[in-house]
């Protein structure tokens, strides 16, 4: 294929979910090189989409503390693939219940993407969640216990993206995909 080959990893750190390795590679010209790589089980996220009585497309978002930024971040419900072998759609359904108290009658796969291709092997799977039923939340950890769950029109969520209020990559990608799917792409 590309002529690059992965020769192996030397584990540097094993954390709760992620590990850090120094990976050794060989380039097509035979040069051997090393890269630090965060090994990850990957993650899932879902856009909970529903319609107000007047037909306005609405989404449910969360505002939660994110330790790496020491700040509150607006996101769609998401979570790590922390159950070995669990299908991504099952993880997405579970995260919707845990984070926002919604059970999806229908989950539609949108796409998967590489959130940070130069530093991690993580793959994030995005879903559109519809036919939503409220259920009791099953929060895990202090971030979920103290997160704010809120509802906003899809149009306002996209304005939050364009206006720089939403910084989270998976949320930006997912909201813009869903907006495009519904055929209501506003002018910048």
SEMAR-175274 format. One record per residue (C-alpha): residue number from 0; residue in three letters; z negated, y, x. Coordinates in nm, 3 decimals. Each point is the difference from the previous one (the first is absolute). Layout:
SEMAR-175274
(NUM ala (Z Y X))
...
END
This chain:
SEMAR-175274
(0 unk (0.000 0.000 0.000))
(1 unk (-0.124 0.304 0.190))
(2 unk (-0.049 -0.172 0.334))
(3 unk (-0.370 0.092 0.005))
(4 unk (-0.253 -0.284 0.015))
(5 unk (-0.372 -0.006 -0.074))
(6 unk (-0.168 -0.199 0.278))
(7 unk (-0.355 0.002 -0.134))
(8 unk (-0.316 0.193 -0.083))
(9 unk (-0.327 0.059 0.180))
(10 unk (-0.274 0.069 -0.256))
(11 unk (-0.193 0.315 0.090))
(12 unk (-0.210 0.043 -0.315))
(13 unk (-0.063 -0.202 -0.316))
(14 unk (-0.128 0.216 -0.285))
(15 unk (-0.094 -0.077 -0.358))
(16 unk (0.361 0.011 -0.124))
(17 unk (0.219 0.111 0.290))
(18 unk (0.033 -0.108 0.358))
(19 unk (0.139 0.188 0.297))
(20 unk (0.218 -0.178 0.251))
(21 unk (0.187 0.089 0.313))
(22 unk (0.335 -0.164 -0.068))
(23 unk (0.246 -0.094 0.273))
(24 unk (0.376 0.025 -0.057))
(25 unk (0.320 -0.038 0.196))
(26 unk (0.291 0.241 -0.051))
(27 unk (0.367 -0.108 -0.011))
(28 unk (0.038 0.101 0.368))
(29 unk (-0.296 -0.220 0.101))
(30 unk (-0.257 0.279 0.036))
(31 unk (-0.349 -0.116 -0.104))
(32 unk (-0.210 0.257 -0.185))
(33 unk (-0.326 0.024 -0.195))
(34 unk (-0.095 0.169 -0.326))
(35 unk (-0.332 0.040 -0.178))
(36 unk (0.038 -0.147 -0.350))
(37 unk (-0.239 0.009 -0.295))
(38 unk (0.039 -0.337 -0.174))
(39 unk (-0.052 0.025 -0.375))
(40 unk (0.017 -0.231 -0.301))
(41 unk (0.191 0.277 -0.181))
(42 unk (-0.078 0.179 -0.323))
(43 unk (0.116 0.053 -0.357))
(44 unk (0.008 0.301 -0.229))
(45 unk (0.099 0.061 -0.361))
(46 unk (0.094 0.302 -0.208))
(47 unk (-0.175 -0.032 -0.337))
(48 unk (0.254 0.156 -0.238))
(49 unk (-0.061 0.064 -0.368))
(50 unk (0.122 0.244 -0.261))
(51 unk (-0.200 0.266 -0.184))
(52 unk (0.039 0.015 -0.380))
(53 unk (0.265 0.272 0.042))
(54 unk (0.202 -0.229 0.233))
(55 unk (-0.100 0.170 0.326))
(56 unk (-0.004 -0.247 0.292))
(57 unk (-0.354 -0.013 0.144))
(58 unk (-0.151 -0.159 0.312))
(59 unk (-0.353 -0.091 0.097))
(60 unk (-0.103 0.105 0.352))
(61 unk (-0.313 -0.012 0.211))
(62 unk (-0.163 0.250 0.230))
(63 unk (-0.204 -0.189 0.255))
(64 unk (-0.168 0.049 0.334))
(65 unk (0.203 -0.124 0.296))
(66 unk (-0.207 -0.036 0.316))
(67 unk (0.284 0.040 0.255))
(68 unk (0.066 0.350 -0.135))
(69 unk (-0.360 0.075 -0.106))
(70 unk (0.148 0.140 -0.319))
(71 unk (0.078 -0.074 -0.363))
(72 unk (0.354 -0.132 -0.048))
(73 unk (0.203 -0.025 -0.323))
(74 unk (0.163 -0.341 -0.035))
(75 unk (0.139 -0.258 -0.236))
(76 unk (-0.223 -0.309 -0.035))
(77 unk (0.041 -0.220 0.307))
(78 unk (-0.170 -0.258 0.214))
(79 unk (0.020 -0.230 0.296))
(80 unk (0.140 -0.351 -0.025))
(81 unk (-0.343 -0.134 0.087))
(82 unk (0.024 -0.331 -0.189))
(83 unk (0.198 -0.246 0.209))
(84 unk (0.309 -0.134 -0.177))
(85 unk (-0.043 0.219 -0.308))
(86 unk (0.338 0.113 -0.139))
(87 unk (0.052 0.375 0.027))
(88 unk (0.031 0.045 -0.377))
(89 unk (-0.338 -0.169 -0.051))
(90 unk (-0.158 0.232 0.258))
(91 unk (0.159 0.302 -0.171))
(92 unk (-0.133 -0.110 -0.340))
(93 unk (-0.348 -0.053 0.147))
(94 unk (-0.001 0.343 0.167))
(95 unk (0.094 0.171 -0.327))
(96 unk (-0.306 -0.153 -0.167))
(97 unk (-0.231 0.073 0.293))
(98 unk (0.103 0.358 0.062))
(99 unk (0.105 0.147 -0.334))
(100 unk (-0.106 -0.251 -0.266))
(101 unk (0.351 -0.083 -0.123))
(102 unk (0.156 -0.339 -0.062))
(103 unk (0.379 0.001 0.024))
(104 unk (0.197 -0.195 -0.257))
(105 unk (0.303 0.039 0.224))
(106 unk (0.032 0.049 0.377))
(107 unk (0.343 0.079 0.138))
(108 unk (0.064 -0.022 0.373))
(109 unk (0.149 0.325 0.131))
(110 unk (0.034 -0.063 0.374))
(111 unk (-0.186 -0.069 0.320))
(112 unk (-0.011 0.231 0.299))
(113 unk (-0.147 0.035 0.349))
(114 unk (-0.270 0.271 -0.016))
(115 unk (-0.014 0.059 0.376))
(116 unk (0.267 -0.202 0.180))
(117 unk (-0.091 0.117 0.350))
(118 unk (-0.364 -0.109 -0.010))
(119 unk (-0.060 -0.279 -0.254))
(120 unk (0.166 -0.306 -0.148))
(121 unk (-0.136 0.092 -0.345))
(122 unk (0.233 -0.031 -0.298))
(123 unk (-0.083 0.183 -0.322))
(124 unk (0.128 -0.137 -0.333))
(125 unk (0.047 0.251 -0.283))
(126 unk (-0.010 -0.083 -0.371))
(127 unk (0.048 0.182 -0.328))
(128 unk (-0.277 -0.095 -0.246))
(129 unk (0.067 0.041 -0.373))
(130 unk (-0.135 -0.130 -0.331))
(131 unk (-0.348 0.103 0.113))
(132 unk (-0.328 -0.102 -0.165))
(133 unk (-0.333 0.163 0.090))
(134 unk (-0.258 -0.243 0.142))
(135 unk (-0.328 0.039 0.187))
(136 unk (0.042 0.104 0.363))
(137 unk (-0.113 -0.242 0.272))
(138 unk (-0.072 0.240 0.287))
(139 unk (-0.047 -0.123 0.355))
(140 unk (-0.150 0.216 0.273))
(141 unk (-0.122 0.359 0.006))
(142 unk (0.349 0.152 -0.007))
(143 unk (0.082 -0.166 -0.333))
(144 unk (-0.347 0.062 -0.142))
(145 unk (0.035 0.375 0.060))
(146 unk (0.373 0.044 -0.061))
(147 unk (0.132 0.224 -0.273))
(148 unk (0.251 -0.157 -0.239))
(149 unk (0.223 0.251 -0.179))
(150 unk (0.312 0.016 -0.211))
(151 unk (0.287 0.240 0.048))
(152 unk (0.357 0.026 -0.125))
(153 unk (0.257 -0.154 0.232))
(154 unk (0.169 0.342 0.023))
(155 unk (-0.325 0.162 0.114))
(156 unk (-0.064 -0.282 0.249))
(157 unk (0.345 0.061 0.150))
(158 unk (-0.077 0.374 0.016))
(159 unk (-0.316 -0.095 0.192))
(160 unk (0.220 -0.193 0.246))
(161 unk (0.250 0.282 0.042))
(162 unk (-0.278 0.259 0.024))
(163 unk (-0.175 -0.189 0.280))
(164 unk (-0.310 -0.098 -0.196))
(165 unk (0.073 -0.374 0.032))
(166 unk (0.029 -0.116 0.363))
(167 unk (-0.026 -0.378 -0.035))
(168 unk (0.332 -0.165 0.089))
(169 unk (-0.015 -0.291 -0.245))
(170 unk (-0.086 0.237 -0.284))
(171 unk (0.283 0.240 0.087))
(172 unk (0.254 -0.281 0.023))
(173 unk (-0.117 -0.170 -0.319))
(174 unk (-0.016 0.314 -0.215))
(175 unk (0.346 0.112 0.107))
(176 unk (0.143 -0.348 -0.063))
(177 unk (-0.152 -0.017 -0.347))
(178 unk (0.119 0.351 -0.083))
(179 unk (0.350 -0.091 0.114))
(180 unk (-0.012 -0.321 -0.203))
(181 unk (-0.084 0.200 -0.314))
(182 unk (0.291 0.234 0.079))
(183 unk (-0.195 0.324 0.013))
(184 unk (0.054 0.132 0.351))
(185 unk (-0.103 0.368 0.017))
(186 unk (0.169 0.251 0.227))
(187 unk (-0.186 0.098 0.314))
END
